[in-house]
Structure formats: structure tokens, C-alpha cells
Amino acid sequence: MITGTDVVPPETVITDGPPTGAPTDLATFAFTGTDNLTAPAGLEFECRLDSTDEADFLPCASPHTFPNADLPTR
């Protein structure tokens, strides 16, 4: 049981992604995270691609693939 207020935000790290400049219609990302109160297996993630709209976040797990991704060269 967790008591008190958790004031330490979790950390998320992208561990793999599509190659830079690779032409593809799929974008797969692998990621992991840490939290001071939650074990890695208990973390829940949300993903979005090239959006600033908070409503575009959807539940996801690693690895996550965005189909039909029109990826710009980065």
C-alpha cells in the first residue's frame, strides 16, 4: 500500500526506434520506464505520434508500432 503523495515523476526512455531517414510506412518504438513506487512490470504507458493534443494519447506497450506513419526525415 502506498501512503502519502508521490512527488517523483516516472522516467521513460525510448530504447529503439525507426532508423533516421528510413522510408517506411511503419514506425516501431521500444521503451522502458522506472518509478520510485511502481515496479517496471506494473508501469502503464501511453503513446502518440507527432501530435500536441493530449486527447491523442492511447494506451500502449513496448514495442509499439504506429501503422501508416508518414514519418518526416529527422
N, CA, C and O atoms as a Maestro MAE file, in Angstrom:
{
 s_m_m2io_version
 :::
 2.0.0
}

f_m_ct {
 s_m_title
 :::
 protein
 m_atom[296] {
  # First column is atom index #
  i_m_mmod_type
  r_m_x_coord
  r_m_y_coord
  r_m_z_coord
  i_m_residue_number
  s_m_chain_name
  s_m_pdb_residue_name
  s_m_pdb_atom_name
  i_m_atomic_number
  :::
  1 25 0.841 -1.170 0.000 1 A "MET " " N  " 7
  2 3 0.000 0.000 0.000 1 A "MET " " CA " 6
  3 2 0.893 1.241 0.000 1 A "MET " " C  " 6
  4 15 1.871 1.322 0.743 1 A "MET " " O  " 8
  5 25 0.540 2.186 -0.834 2 A "ILE " " N  " 7
  6 3 1.278 3.441 -0.924 2 A "ILE " " CA " 6
  7 2 0.572 4.461 -0.040 2 A "ILE " " C  " 6
  8 15 -0.638 4.662 -0.148 2 A "ILE " " O  " 8
  9 25 1.339 5.100 0.832 3 A "THR " " N  " 7
  10 3 0.768 6.162 1.650 3 A "THR " " CA " 6
  11 2 1.488 7.463 1.332 3 A "THR " " C  " 6
  12 15 2.662 7.456 0.960 3 A "THR " " O  " 8
  13 25 0.796 8.557 1.477 4 A "GLY " " N  " 7
  14 3 1.397 9.846 1.180 4 A "GLY " " CA " 6
  15 2 1.276 10.206 -0.289 4 A "GLY " " C  " 6
  16 15 0.651 9.487 -1.069 4 A "GLY " " O  " 8
  17 25 1.873 11.310 -0.651 5 A "THR " " N  " 7
  18 3 1.822 11.820 -2.020 5 A "THR " " CA " 6
  19 2 3.107 11.475 -2.759 5 A "THR " " C  " 6
  20 15 4.208 11.693 -2.256 5 A "THR " " O  " 8
  21 25 2.950 10.942 -3.937 6 A "ASP " " N  " 7
  22 3 4.108 10.641 -4.789 6 A "ASP " " CA " 6
  23 2 4.468 11.912 -5.549 6 A "ASP " " C  " 6
  24 15 3.720 12.342 -6.427 6 A "ASP " " O  " 8
  25 25 5.595 12.507 -5.222 7 A "VAL " " N  " 7
  26 3 6.004 13.754 -5.869 7 A "VAL " " CA " 6
  27 2 7.130 13.549 -6.883 7 A "VAL " " C  " 6
  28 15 7.599 14.514 -7.487 7 A "VAL " " O  " 8
  29 25 7.570 12.296 -7.076 8 A "VAL " " N  " 7
  30 3 8.640 11.995 -8.021 8 A "VAL " " CA " 6
  31 2 8.014 11.439 -9.298 8 A "VAL " " C  " 6
  32 15 7.411 10.366 -9.264 8 A "VAL " " O  " 8
  33 25 8.144 12.148 -10.428 9 A "PRO " " N  " 7
  34 3 7.537 11.646 -11.671 9 A "PRO " " CA " 6
  35 2 8.284 10.422 -12.192 9 A "PRO " " C  " 6
  36 15 9.479 10.270 -11.939 9 A "PRO " " O  " 8
  37 25 7.587 9.550 -12.919 10 A "PRO " " N  " 7
  38 3 8.260 8.402 -13.536 10 A "PRO " " CA " 6
  39 2 9.153 8.865 -14.681 10 A "PRO " " C  " 6
  40 15 8.977 9.957 -15.222 10 A "PRO " " O  " 8
  41 25 10.104 8.027 -15.038 11 A "GLU " " N  " 7
  42 3 11.004 8.291 -16.164 11 A "GLU " " CA " 6
  43 2 10.706 7.299 -17.279 11 A "GLU " " C  " 6
  44 15 10.493 6.116 -17.017 11 A "GLU " " O  " 8
  45 25 10.691 7.770 -18.511 12 A "THR " " N  " 7
  46 3 10.507 6.910 -19.676 12 A "THR " " CA " 6
  47 2 11.694 7.105 -20.609 12 A "THR " " C  " 6
  48 15 12.132 8.231 -20.846 12 A "THR " " O  " 8
  49 25 12.214 5.989 -21.141 13 A "VAL " " N  " 7
  50 3 13.351 6.029 -22.055 13 A "VAL " " CA " 6
  51 2 12.990 5.256 -23.318 13 A "VAL " " C  " 6
  52 15 12.588 4.095 -23.244 13 A "VAL " " O  " 8
  53 25 13.133 5.896 -24.475 14 A "ILE " " N  " 7
  54 3 12.953 5.196 -25.753 14 A "ILE " " CA " 6
  55 2 14.253 4.460 -26.034 14 A "ILE " " C  " 6
  56 15 15.308 5.084 -26.151 14 A "ILE " " O  " 8
  57 25 14.184 3.135 -26.143 15 A "THR " " N  " 7
  58 3 15.382 2.313 -26.317 15 A "THR " " CA " 6
  59 2 15.644 1.925 -27.767 15 A "THR " " C  " 6
  60 15 16.746 1.485 -28.094 15 A "THR " " O  " 8
  61 25 14.656 2.081 -28.638 16 A "ASP " " N  " 7
  62 3 14.833 1.756 -30.053 16 A "ASP " " CA " 6
  63 2 13.733 2.434 -30.846 16 A "ASP " " C  " 6
  64 15 12.628 2.637 -30.345 16 A "ASP " " O  " 8
  65 25 14.040 2.781 -32.081 17 A "GLY " " N  " 7
  66 3 13.065 3.420 -32.954 17 A "GLY " " CA " 6
  67 2 13.461 3.218 -34.397 17 A "GLY " " C  " 6
  68 15 14.480 2.591 -34.686 17 A "GLY " " O  " 8
  69 25 12.656 3.750 -35.311 18 A "PRO " " N  " 7
  70 3 12.971 3.584 -36.730 18 A "PRO " " CA " 6
  71 2 14.280 4.291 -37.079 18 A "PRO " " C  " 6
  72 15 14.603 5.320 -36.486 18 A "PRO " " O  " 8
  73 25 15.029 3.755 -38.024 19 A "PRO " " N  " 7
  74 3 16.280 4.396 -38.428 19 A "PRO " " CA " 6
  75 2 16.019 5.782 -39.010 19 A "PRO " " C  " 6
  76 15 15.002 5.998 -39.669 19 A "PRO " " O  " 8
  77 25 16.914 6.698 -38.774 20 A "THR " " N  " 7
  78 3 16.802 8.051 -39.311 20 A "THR " " CA " 6
  79 2 16.800 8.004 -40.835 20 A "THR " " C  " 6
  80 15 17.668 7.392 -41.458 20 A "THR " " O  " 8
  81 25 15.812 8.660 -41.415 21 A "GLY " " N  " 7
  82 3 15.742 8.768 -42.864 21 A "GLY " " CA " 6
  83 2 15.266 7.518 -43.585 21 A "GLY " " C  " 6
  84 15 15.216 7.497 -44.815 21 A "GLY " " O  " 8
  85 25 14.914 6.473 -42.837 22 A "ALA " " N  " 7
  86 3 14.471 5.233 -43.480 22 A "ALA " " CA " 6
  87 2 13.042 5.400 -43.989 22 A "ALA " " C  " 6
  88 15 12.149 5.735 -43.211 22 A "ALA " " O  " 8
  89 25 12.812 5.174 -45.269 23 A "PRO " " N  " 7
  90 3 11.440 5.267 -45.786 23 A "PRO " " CA " 6
  91 2 10.639 4.059 -45.331 23 A "PRO " " C  " 6
  92 15 10.998 2.920 -45.631 23 A "PRO " " O  " 8
  93 25 9.579 4.302 -44.625 24 A "THR " " N  " 7
  94 3 8.757 3.208 -44.124 24 A "THR " " CA " 6
  95 2 7.356 3.723 -43.843 24 A "THR " " C  " 6
  96 15 7.166 4.912 -43.584 24 A "THR " " O  " 8
  97 25 6.391 2.842 -43.893 25 A "ASP " " N  " 7
  98 3 5.048 3.248 -43.511 25 A "ASP " " CA " 6
  99 2 4.713 2.721 -42.116 25 A "ASP " " C  " 6
  100 15 3.584 2.865 -41.648 25 A "ASP " " O  " 8
  101 25 5.692 2.113 -41.457 26 A "LEU " " N  " 7
  102 3 5.536 1.660 -40.076 26 A "LEU " " CA " 6
  103 2 6.623 2.290 -39.215 26 A "LEU " " C  " 6
  104 15 7.770 2.419 -39.644 26 A "LEU " " O  " 8
  105 25 6.259 2.677 -38.014 27 A "ALA " " N  " 7
  106 3 7.236 3.224 -37.069 27 A "ALA " " CA " 6
  107 2 7.121 2.442 -35.773 27 A "ALA " " C  " 6
  108 15 6.114 2.540 -35.072 27 A "ALA " " O  " 8
  109 25 8.157 1.658 -35.447 28 A "THR " " N  " 7
  110 3 8.140 0.856 -34.226 28 A "THR " " CA " 6
  111 2 9.120 1.446 -33.221 28 A "THR " " C  " 6
  112 15 10.275 1.731 -33.537 28 A "THR " " O  " 8
  113 25 8.628 1.616 -32.016 29 A "PHE " " N  " 7
  114 3 9.430 2.146 -30.925 29 A "PHE " " CA " 6
  115 2 9.430 1.153 -29.773 29 A "PHE " " C  " 6
  116 15 8.406 0.540 -29.470 29 A "PHE " " O  " 8
  117 25 10.584 0.999 -29.133 30 A "ALA " " N  " 7
  118 3 10.700 0.203 -27.912 30 A "ALA " " CA " 6
  119 2 11.047 1.168 -26.785 30 A "ALA " " C  " 6
  120 15 11.785 2.131 -26.992 30 A "ALA " " O  " 8
  121 25 10.523 0.914 -25.609 31 A "PHE " " N  " 7
  122 3 10.747 1.835 -24.498 31 A "PHE " " CA " 6
  123 2 10.630 1.090 -23.179 31 A "PHE " " C  " 6
  124 15 10.114 -0.025 -23.113 31 A "PHE " " O  " 8
  125 25 11.121 1.733 -22.141 32 A "THR " " N  " 7
  126 3 11.045 1.197 -20.790 32 A "THR " " CA " 6
  127 2 10.875 2.372 -19.848 32 A "THR " " C  " 6
  128 15 10.959 3.527 -20.264 32 A "THR " " O  " 8
  129 25 10.637 2.079 -18.587 33 A "GLY " " N  " 7
  130 3 10.458 3.154 -17.632 33 A "GLY " " CA " 6
  131 2 10.831 2.728 -16.229 33 A "GLY " " C  " 6
  132 15 10.992 1.543 -15.937 33 A "GLY " " O  " 8
  133 25 10.965 3.719 -15.369 34 A "THR " " N  " 7
  134 3 11.225 3.479 -13.954 34 A "THR " " CA " 6
  135 2 10.361 4.431 -13.139 34 A "THR " " C  " 6
  136 15 9.965 5.500 -13.604 34 A "THR " " O  " 8
  137 25 10.084 4.014 -11.924 35 A "ASP " " N  " 7
  138 3 9.325 4.830 -10.993 35 A "ASP " " CA " 6
  139 2 9.763 4.477 -9.586 35 A "ASP " " C  " 6
  140 15 10.113 3.329 -9.310 35 A "ASP " " O  " 8
  141 25 9.747 5.441 -8.710 36 A "ASN " " N  " 7
  142 3 10.202 5.191 -7.349 36 A "ASN " " CA " 6
  143 2 9.232 4.338 -6.534 36 A "ASN " " C  " 6
  144 15 9.627 3.785 -5.508 36 A "ASN " " O  " 8
  145 25 7.974 4.218 -6.961 37 A "LEU " " N  " 7
  146 3 6.988 3.448 -6.199 37 A "LEU " " CA " 6
  147 2 6.398 2.259 -6.947 37 A "LEU " " C  " 6
  148 15 5.775 1.393 -6.331 37 A "LEU " " O  " 8
  149 25 6.583 2.201 -8.255 38 A "THR " " N  " 7
  150 3 5.975 1.147 -9.063 38 A "THR " " CA " 6
  151 2 7.062 0.335 -9.754 38 A "THR " " C  " 6
  152 15 7.979 0.889 -10.360 38 A "THR " " O  " 8
  153 25 6.947 -0.985 -9.654 39 A "ALA " " N  " 7
  154 3 7.901 -1.871 -10.334 39 A "ALA " " CA " 6
  155 2 7.732 -1.730 -11.849 39 A "ALA " " C  " 6
  156 15 6.630 -1.446 -12.317 39 A "ALA " " O  " 8
  157 25 8.811 -1.925 -12.626 40 A "PRO " " N  " 7
  158 3 8.716 -1.783 -14.084 40 A "PRO " " CA " 6
  159 2 7.565 -2.590 -14.702 40 A "PRO " " C  " 6
  160 15 6.909 -2.114 -15.628 40 A "PRO " " O  " 8
  161 25 7.318 -3.795 -14.204 41 A "ALA " " N  " 7
  162 3 6.241 -4.623 -14.766 41 A "ALA " " CA " 6
  163 2 4.867 -4.013 -14.518 41 A "ALA " " C  " 6
  164 15 3.911 -4.355 -15.214 41 A "ALA " " O  " 8
  165 25 4.752 -3.128 -13.554 42 A "GLY " " N  " 7
  166 3 3.465 -2.522 -13.231 42 A "GLY " " CA " 6
  167 2 3.229 -1.172 -13.874 42 A "GLY " " C  " 6
  168 15 2.158 -0.587 -13.708 42 A "GLY " " O  " 8
  169 25 4.214 -0.665 -14.608 43 A "LEU " " N  " 7
  170 3 4.051 0.636 -15.258 43 A "LEU " " CA " 6
  171 2 3.106 0.546 -16.441 43 A "LEU " " C  " 6
  172 15 3.094 -0.451 -17.162 43 A "LEU " " O  " 8
  173 25 2.318 1.585 -16.639 44 A "GLU " " N  " 7
  174 3 1.420 1.687 -17.785 44 A "GLU " " CA " 6
  175 2 1.875 2.871 -18.628 44 A "GLU " " C  " 6
  176 15 2.238 3.919 -18.094 44 A "GLU " " O  " 8
  177 25 1.853 2.697 -19.954 45 A "PHE " " N  " 7
  178 3 2.335 3.722 -20.868 45 A "PHE " " CA " 6
  179 2 1.220 4.185 -21.790 45 A "PHE " " C  " 6
  180 15 0.256 3.460 -22.034 45 A "PHE " " O  " 8
  181 25 1.368 5.408 -22.299 46 A "GLU " " N  " 7
  182 3 0.502 5.940 -23.342 46 A "GLU " " CA " 6
  183 2 1.402 6.472 -24.445 46 A "GLU " " C  " 6
  184 15 2.470 7.019 -24.169 46 A "GLU " " O  " 8
  185 25 0.972 6.314 -25.700 47 A "CYS " " N  " 7
  186 3 1.774 6.736 -26.851 47 A "CYS " " CA " 6
  187 2 0.960 7.656 -27.755 47 A "CYS " " C  " 6
  188 15 -0.267 7.582 -27.817 47 A "CYS " " O  " 8
  189 25 1.684 8.516 -28.445 48 A "ARG " " N  " 7
  190 3 1.119 9.337 -29.530 48 A "ARG " " CA " 6
  191 2 2.269 9.702 -30.453 48 A "ARG " " C  " 6
  192 15 3.428 9.693 -30.037 48 A "ARG " " O  " 8
  193 25 1.960 10.022 -31.699 49 A "LEU " " N  " 7
  194 3 2.993 10.352 -32.682 49 A "LEU " " CA " 6
  195 2 2.669 11.685 -33.330 49 A "LEU " " C  " 6
  196 15 1.582 11.875 -33.877 49 A "LEU " " O  " 8
  197 25 3.621 12.609 -33.266 50 A "ASP " " N  " 7
  198 3 3.522 13.908 -33.935 50 A "ASP " " CA " 6
  199 2 2.194 14.620 -33.680 50 A "ASP " " C  " 6
  200 15 1.511 15.031 -34.618 50 A "ASP " " O  " 8
  201 25 1.838 14.761 -32.418 51 A "SER " " N  " 7
  202 3 0.638 15.485 -32.042 51 A "SER " " CA " 6
  203 2 0.915 16.238 -30.752 51 A "SER " " C  " 6
  204 15 1.714 15.799 -29.925 51 A "SER " " O  " 8
  205 25 0.264 17.351 -30.588 52 A "THR " " N  " 7
  206 3 0.359 18.087 -29.332 52 A "THR " " CA " 6
  207 2 -0.948 18.011 -28.559 52 A "THR " " C  " 6
  208 15 -1.083 18.631 -27.504 52 A "THR " " O  " 8
  209 25 -1.916 17.253 -29.079 53 A "ASP " " N  " 7
  210 3 -3.223 17.120 -28.456 53 A "ASP " " CA " 6
  211 2 -3.185 16.013 -27.397 53 A "ASP " " C  " 6
  212 15 -2.948 14.850 -27.723 53 A "ASP " " O  " 8
  213 25 -3.414 16.369 -26.147 54 A "GLU " " N  " 7
  214 3 -3.408 15.389 -25.054 54 A "GLU " " CA " 6
  215 2 -4.400 14.250 -25.300 54 A "GLU " " C  " 6
  216 15 -4.176 13.131 -24.839 54 A "GLU " " O  " 8
  217 25 -5.487 14.519 -26.017 55 A "ALA " " N  " 7
  218 3 -6.507 13.506 -26.281 55 A "ALA " " CA " 6
  219 2 -6.012 12.418 -27.225 55 A "ALA " " C  " 6
  220 15 -6.646 11.369 -27.338 55 A "ALA " " O  " 8
  221 25 -4.887 12.647 -27.909 56 A "ASP " " N  " 7
  222 3 -4.357 11.667 -28.859 56 A "ASP " " CA " 6
  223 2 -3.539 10.568 -28.201 56 A "ASP " " C  " 6
  224 15 -3.167 9.605 -28.872 56 A "ASP " " O  " 8
  225 25 -3.243 10.682 -26.896 57 A "PHE " " N  " 7
  226 3 -2.535 9.611 -26.202 57 A "PHE " " CA " 6
  227 2 -3.435 8.384 -26.097 57 A "PHE " " C  " 6
  228 15 -4.608 8.492 -25.740 57 A "PHE " " O  " 8
  229 25 -2.869 7.205 -26.413 58 A "LEU " " N  " 7
  230 3 -3.593 5.941 -26.301 58 A "LEU " " CA " 6
  231 2 -2.739 4.957 -25.508 58 A "LEU " " C  " 6
  232 15 -1.512 5.015 -25.576 58 A "LEU " " O  " 8
  233 25 -3.372 4.051 -24.755 59 A "PRO " " N  " 7
  234 3 -2.594 3.037 -24.033 59 A "PRO " " CA " 6
  235 2 -1.734 2.229 -25.006 59 A "PRO " " C  " 6
  236 15 -2.177 1.906 -26.108 59 A "PRO " " O  " 8
  237 25 -0.504 1.902 -24.596 60 A "CYS " " N  " 7
  238 3 0.379 1.117 -25.448 60 A "CYS " " CA " 6
  239 2 1.373 0.347 -24.597 60 A "CYS " " C  " 6
  240 15 1.548 0.627 -23.411 60 A "CYS " " O  " 8
  241 25 2.018 -0.623 -25.220 61 A "ALA " " N  " 7
  242 3 3.055 -1.426 -24.573 61 A "ALA " " CA " 6
  243 2 4.261 -1.471 -25.501 61 A "ALA " " C  " 6
  244 15 4.142 -1.235 -26.704 61 A "ALA " " O  " 8
  245 25 5.417 -1.774 -24.935 62 A "SER " " N  " 7
  246 3 6.647 -1.839 -25.720 62 A "SER " " CA " 6
  247 2 6.889 -3.253 -26.225 62 A "SER " " C  " 6
  248 15 6.752 -4.214 -25.468 62 A "SER " " O  " 8
  249 25 7.251 -3.388 -27.502 63 A "PRO " " N  " 7
  250 3 7.360 -2.350 -28.523 63 A "PRO " " CA " 6
  251 2 5.983 -1.955 -29.047 63 A "PRO " " C  " 6
  252 15 5.032 -2.735 -28.991 63 A "PRO " " O  " 8
  253 25 5.899 -0.738 -29.554 64 A "HIS " " N  " 7
  254 3 4.643 -0.226 -30.109 64 A "HIS " " CA " 6
  255 2 4.889 0.219 -31.543 64 A "HIS " " C  " 6
  256 15 5.860 0.922 -31.824 64 A "HIS " " O  " 8
  257 25 4.007 -0.193 -32.450 65 A "THR " " N  " 7
  258 3 4.133 0.164 -33.863 65 A "THR " " CA " 6
  259 2 2.999 1.094 -34.259 65 A "THR " " C  " 6
  260 15 1.828 0.821 -33.998 65 A "THR " " O  " 8
  261 25 3.368 2.190 -34.889 66 A "PHE " " N  " 7
  262 3 2.392 3.103 -35.472 66 A "PHE " " CA " 6
  263 2 2.258 2.727 -36.942 66 A "PHE " " C  " 6
  264 15 3.206 2.917 -37.705 66 A "PHE " " O  " 8
  265 25 1.102 2.197 -37.364 67 A "PRO " " N  " 7
  266 3 0.931 1.843 -38.774 67 A "PRO " " CA " 6
  267 2 0.674 3.098 -39.608 67 A "PRO " " C  " 6
  268 15 0.187 4.108 -39.099 67 A "PRO " " O  " 8
  269 25 1.004 3.018 -40.878 68 A "ASN " " N  " 7
  270 3 0.758 4.120 -41.813 68 A "ASN " " CA " 6
  271 2 1.363 5.423 -41.334 68 A "ASN " " C  " 6
  272 15 0.791 6.492 -41.546 68 A "ASN " " O  " 8
  273 25 2.501 5.344 -40.698 69 A "ALA " " N  " 7
  274 3 3.157 6.557 -40.200 69 A "ALA " " CA " 6
  275 2 3.872 7.248 -41.351 69 A "ALA " " C  " 6
  276 15 4.742 6.669 -42.001 69 A "ALA " " O  " 8
  277 25 3.494 8.470 -41.583 70 A "ASP " " N  " 7
  278 3 4.153 9.278 -42.605 70 A "ASP " " CA " 6
  279 2 5.267 10.039 -41.889 70 A "ASP " " C  " 6
  280 15 5.105 11.200 -41.512 70 A "ASP " " O  " 8
  281 25 6.402 9.358 -41.711 71 A "LEU " " N  " 7
  282 3 7.481 9.932 -40.925 71 A "LEU " " CA " 6
  283 2 8.315 10.902 -41.735 71 A "LEU " " C  " 6
  284 15 8.812 10.555 -42.807 71 A "LEU " " O  " 8
  285 25 8.472 12.117 -41.230 72 A "PRO " " N  " 7
  286 3 9.389 13.038 -41.894 72 A "PRO " " CA " 6
  287 2 10.824 12.612 -41.612 72 A "PRO " " C  " 6
  288 15 11.082 11.906 -40.637 72 A "PRO " " O  " 8
  289 25 11.742 13.028 -42.443 73 A "THR " " N  " 7
  290 3 13.156 12.761 -42.201 73 A "THR " " CA " 6
  291 2 13.575 13.577 -40.988 73 A "THR " " C  " 6
  292 15 13.379 14.792 -40.949 73 A "THR " " O  " 8
  293 25 14.148 12.908 -40.004 74 A "ARG " " N  " 7
  294 3 14.534 13.601 -38.764 74 A "ARG " " CA " 6
  295 2 16.011 13.524 -38.565 74 A "ARG " " C  " 6
  296 15 16.529 14.048 -37.579 74 A "ARG " " O  " 8
  :::
 }
 m_bond[295] {
  # First column is bond index #
  i_m_from
  i_m_to
  i_m_order
  :::
  1 1 2 1
  2 2 3 1
  3 3 4 2
  4 3 5 1
  5 5 6 1
  6 6 7 1
  7 7 8 2
  8 7 9 1
  9 9 10 1
  10 10 11 1
  11 11 12 2
  12 11 13 1
  13 13 14 1
  14 14 15 1
  15 15 16 2
  16 15 17 1
  17 17 18 1
  18 18 19 1
  19 19 20 2
  20 19 21 1
  21 21 22 1
  22 22 23 1
  23 23 24 2
  24 23 25 1
  25 25 26 1
  26 26 27 1
  27 27 28 2
  28 27 29 1
  29 29 30 1
  30 30 31 1
  31 31 32 2
  32 31 33 1
  33 33 34 1
  34 34 35 1
  35 35 36 2
  36 35 37 1
  37 37 38 1
  38 38 39 1
  39 39 40 2
  40 39 41 1
  41 41 42 1
  42 42 43 1
  43 43 44 2
  44 43 45 1
  45 45 46 1
  46 46 47 1
  47 47 48 2
  48 47 49 1
  49 49 50 1
  50 50 51 1
  51 51 52 2
  52 51 53 1
  53 53 54 1
  54 54 55 1
  55 55 56 2
  56 55 57 1
  57 57 58 1
  58 58 59 1
  59 59 60 2
  60 59 61 1
  61 61 62 1
  62 62 63 1
  63 63 64 2
  64 63 65 1
  65 65 66 1
  66 66 67 1
  67 67 68 2
  68 67 69 1
  69 69 70 1
  70 70 71 1
  71 71 72 2
  72 71 73 1
  73 73 74 1
  74 74 75 1
  75 75 76 2
  76 75 77 1
  77 77 78 1
  78 78 79 1
  79 79 80 2
  80 79 81 1
  81 81 82 1
  82 82 83 1
  83 83 84 2
  84 83 85 1
  85 85 86 1
  86 86 87 1
  87 87 88 2
  88 87 89 1
  89 89 90 1
  90 90 91 1
  91 91 92 2
  92 91 93 1
  93 93 94 1
  94 94 95 1
  95 95 96 2
  96 95 97 1
  97 97 98 1
  98 98 99 1
  99 99 100 2
  100 99 101 1
  101 101 102 1
  102 102 103 1
  103 103 104 2
  104 103 105 1
  105 105 106 1
  106 106 107 1
  107 107 108 2
  108 107 109 1
  109 109 110 1
  110 110 111 1
  111 111 112 2
  112 111 113 1
  113 113 114 1
  114 114 115 1
  115 115 116 2
  116 115 117 1
  117 117 118 1
  118 118 119 1
  119 119 120 2
  120 119 121 1
  121 121 122 1
  122 122 123 1
  123 123 124 2
  124 123 125 1
  125 125 126 1
  126 126 127 1
  127 127 128 2
  128 127 129 1
  129 129 130 1
  130 130 131 1
  131 131 132 2
  132 131 133 1
  133 133 134 1
  134 134 135 1
  135 135 136 2
  136 135 137 1
  137 137 138 1
  138 138 139 1
  139 139 140 2
  140 139 141 1
  141 141 142 1
  142 142 143 1
  143 143 144 2
  144 143 145 1
  145 145 146 1
  146 146 147 1
  147 147 148 2
  148 147 149 1
  149 149 150 1
  150 150 151 1
  151 151 152 2
  152 151 153 1
  153 153 154 1
  154 154 155 1
  155 155 156 2
  156 155 157 1
  157 157 158 1
  158 158 159 1
  159 159 160 2
  160 159 161 1
  161 161 162 1
  162 162 163 1
  163 163 164 2
  164 163 165 1
  165 165 166 1
  166 166 167 1
  167 167 168 2
  168 167 169 1
  169 169 170 1
  170 170 171 1
  171 171 172 2
  172 171 173 1
  173 173 174 1
  174 174 175 1
  175 175 176 2
  176 175 177 1
  177 177 178 1
  178 178 179 1
  179 179 180 2
  180 179 181 1
  181 181 182 1
  182 182 183 1
  183 183 184 2
  184 183 185 1
  185 185 186 1
  186 186 187 1
  187 187 188 2
  188 187 189 1
  189 189 190 1
  190 190 191 1
  191 191 192 2
  192 191 193 1
  193 193 194 1
  194 194 195 1
  195 195 196 2
  196 195 197 1
  197 197 198 1
  198 198 199 1
  199 199 200 2
  200 199 201 1
  201 201 202 1
  202 202 203 1
  203 203 204 2
  204 203 205 1
  205 205 206 1
  206 206 207 1
  207 207 208 2
  208 207 209 1
  209 209 210 1
  210 210 211 1
  211 211 212 2
  212 211 213 1
  213 213 214 1
  214 214 215 1
  215 215 216 2
  216 215 217 1
  217 217 218 1
  218 218 219 1
  219 219 220 2
  220 219 221 1
  221 221 222 1
  222 222 223 1
  223 223 224 2
  224 223 225 1
  225 225 226 1
  226 226 227 1
  227 227 228 2
  228 227 229 1
  229 229 230 1
  230 230 231 1
  231 231 232 2
  232 231 233 1
  233 233 234 1
  234 234 235 1
  235 235 236 2
  236 235 237 1
  237 237 238 1
  238 238 239 1
  239 239 240 2
  240 239 241 1
  241 241 242 1
  242 242 243 1
  243 243 244 2
  244 243 245 1
  245 245 246 1
  246 246 247 1
  247 247 248 2
  248 247 249 1
  249 249 250 1
  250 250 251 1
  251 251 252 2
  252 251 253 1
  253 253 254 1
  254 254 255 1
  255 255 256 2
  256 255 257 1
  257 257 258 1
  258 258 259 1
  259 259 260 2
  260 259 261 1
  261 261 262 1
  262 262 263 1
  263 263 264 2
  264 263 265 1
  265 265 266 1
  266 266 267 1
  267 267 268 2
  268 267 269 1
  269 269 270 1
  270 270 271 1
  271 271 272 2
  272 271 273 1
  273 273 274 1
  274 274 275 1
  275 275 276 2
  276 275 277 1
  277 277 278 1
  278 278 279 1
  279 279 280 2
  280 279 281 1
  281 281 282 1
  282 282 283 1
  283 283 284 2
  284 283 285 1
  285 285 286 1
  286 286 287 1
  287 287 288 2
  288 287 289 1
  289 289 290 1
  290 290 291 1
  291 291 292 2
  292 291 293 1
  293 293 294 1
  294 294 295 1
  295 295 296 2
  :::
 }
}
